[in-house]
């Protein structure tokens, strides 16, 4: 009798239709985004090993570079002074930017494991998860950048001008954003963060080499110059130097050339033009959006889960 009852209950009634839901997920896309963001918010808030150390290291590195490059922004009389300033900006963005890229990878890898389980349960779609993680990282990077920018700007000795400080903060912030998103993107495209770290180092070497500090764009062979524009760090140095001293007409003493205006020196020797500043700002947005889209693509379409 029990077997007959089980058989009867397991067979659909005549004329019944298959179970149907109008959408795959119970909540709309925007609600999923909010839920994922708050999930990420609490996850990051309860992860002081990552965020507290990030802010601590940011403060220490900011003070360290501030002491090393004390008042370099006020000295523009010699060619070496401009080279020192370029070196200060190069060191400031490469050191902490590379640290961000490396540190975020293990966090993204751990969160991805949780994502696989919750995705299988149908809790949310991949895109809200990806956008939420990008959003929370951008929020923490913005706070990190304010601490770093304030220390560097004050100690390097740039002129206290609202527009100049805004440009300085913007370029440093966008630099750290694309560095962080670059690390997240590599984790999304690789099976584990160890492989992501190897890939990261390979491309960071090219970013470093073609940043415009080790060798200026005007001195790079023409057949390699295209890669200068393919290095995000080159755009950041362009923006930082040009926004701070690119419009100055004070004289700089250049061996063999006499005294020429700073603006002219930057254009002739480094290829920096102050009128190009707006395009440099847009390029930073482009790099961040590119890495964000590829990260979201990797999360949505690539599955490295092992059963």
Secondary structure, 3 states (H helix, E strand, C coil): CHHHHHHHHHCCCCCCCCCCCCCCCCCCHHHHHHHHHHHHHHHHHCCHHHHHHHHHHHHHHHHHHHHHCCCHHHCCCEHHHHHHHHHHHHHHHHHHHHHHHHHHHHHHHHHHHHHHHHHHCCCCCHHHHHHHHHHHHHHHHHHHHHHHHHHHHHHHCCCCCHHHHHHHHHHHHHHHHHHHHHHHHHHHHCCCHHHHHHHHHHHHHHHHHCCCCCCCHHHCCCCCHHHHHCCHHHHHHHHHHHHHHCCCCCEEEECCCEEEEHHHHHHHHHCCCHHHHHHHHHHHHHHHHHHHHHHHHHHHHCCCCCC
